[in-house]
Amino acid sequence: MIKDFILVGIGSFVGGGMRFLVSKWVQSLTLLSFPFGTFAVNVLGCLIIGFLSGQSWGGSMMTPNTKLILTTGFCGGFTTFSTFMNESGLLIKDENYFYFVFYLFGSLALGLLALLFGHWLAIRFL
């Protein structure tokens, strides 16, 4: 368990650093206020985790440790959006359509409500 924790931590460290660099670089290429950096990182993260999980669906040559570092660690540190999309894709693959719809819309709606509630708490109590 501790070994897995360290492997995920290493991947997450690199992924988080890459998220910062790629996001800042992409955002520097535009003058618009739209968050292109985050947008690009989310889409790129989905591409990467799609490729990695696609290997698992088709019989991967990755070791479990490599998969842990790259998917949970790197992609999780790079963007949790990629994990969200990967899990949504797995629900579709497994034909769990009800859970897919609930997960997709529930995450978006409850996530936004939680964010707004967190803002309200900060304003109210700080």
C-alpha positions in Angstrom: 0.0 0.0 0.0 2.8 2.5 0.9 4.6 1.6 -2.4 1.4 2.4 -4.4 1.1 5.7 -2.4 4.6 6.7 -3.3 4.2 5.7 -7.0 1.0 7.7 -7.3 2.7 10.6 -5.5 5.6 10.6 -7.9 3.2 10.6 -10.9 1.0 13.2 -9.4 4.0 15.5 -8.7 5.1 15.3 -12.4 1.5 15.6 -13.7 0.8 18.7 -11.5 4.0 20.4 -12.6 3.2 19.7 -16.2 -0.4 21.0 -15.8 1.1 24.3 -14.5 3.6 24.5 -17.4 1.3 23.5 -20.2 -1.6 25.6 -19.0 0.5 28.8 -18.6 2.1 28.2 -22.0 -1.1 27.8 -23.8 -2.7 30.7 -22.0 0.2 32.9 -23.0 -0.6 32.3 -26.6 -3.9 34.2 -26.4 -5.1 37.6 -25.4 -8.7 36.4 -24.6 -9.9 35.9 -21.1 -11.3 32.4 -21.9 -9.3 29.8 -19.9 -7.7 28.1 -22.9 -4.8 26.8 -20.8 -7.1 24.8 -18.5 -9.3 23.8 -21.5 -6.2 22.5 -23.3 -4.9 20.6 -20.3 -8.3 18.9 -19.8 -8.6 17.8 -23.4 -5.0 16.7 -23.5 -5.4 14.8 -20.2 -8.5 13.0 -21.7 -6.4 12.0 -24.7 -3.6 10.7 -22.6 -5.8 8.7 -20.2 -7.9 7.5 -23.1 -4.8 6.1 -24.7 -3.6 4.5 -21.5 -6.9 3.0 -20.5 -7.5 1.9 -24.1 -4.4 -0.2 -23.7 -6.0 -1.9 -20.7 -9.1 -2.7 -22.7 -7.1 -4.3 -25.5 -4.6 -6.2 -23.4 -1.9 -3.8 -22.1 1.7 -4.4 -22.0 2.0 -2.0 -19.0 2.8 -3.3 -15.6 0.3 -2.5 -12.8 2.9 -0.2 -11.3 3.4 1.7 -14.6 -0.4 2.0 -15.0 -0.7 3.3 -11.5 2.0 6.0 -12.0 0.7 7.1 -15.4 -3.1 7.0 -14.9 -3.8 7.6 -11.2 -0.6 9.5 -10.6 0.3 11.5 -13.7 -3.1 12.0 -15.3 -4.7 12.6 -11.8 -2.1 15.3 -11.1 -2.3 16.7 -14.7 -6.1 16.9 -14.5 -8.8 15.1 -12.5 -11.1 15.9 -15.4 -9.4 13.1 -17.4 -10.2 10.7 -14.6 -13.8 11.9 -14.5 -14.1 11.3 -18.3 -12.3 7.9 -18.1 -14.7 6.7 -15.4 -17.6 8.0 -17.5 -16.3 6.1 -20.5 -16.0 2.9 -18.4 -19.6 3.2 -17.3 -20.6 3.5 -21.0 -18.3 0.5 -21.9 -20.0 -1.6 -19.2 -23.4 -0.4 -20.4 -24.2 1.2 -17.0 -26.1 4.1 -18.7 -28.1 5.2 -15.7 -24.9 5.5 -13.6 -23.2 7.3 -16.4 -25.9 9.9 -16.7 -26.1 10.3 -12.9 -22.3 10.5 -12.6 -22.0 13.0 -15.4 -24.8 15.4 -14.5 -24.6 14.8 -10.8 -20.9 15.6 -10.7 -21.4 18.8 -12.7 -24.4 20.0 -10.8 -23.3 19.1 -7.3 -19.7 20.2 -8.0 -21.0 23.7 -9.0 -23.3 23.9 -6.0 -20.5 22.8 -3.7 -18.2 25.5 -5.2 -20.8 28.2 -4.7 -21.5 27.0 -1.2 -17.8 27.1 -0.4 -17.7 30.6 -1.7 -20.6 31.5 0.5 -19.0 30.0 3.5 -15.8 31.8 2.9 -17.6 35.2 2.5 -19.9 34.5 5.5 -17.3 33.3 8.0 -14.0 34.8 7.0 
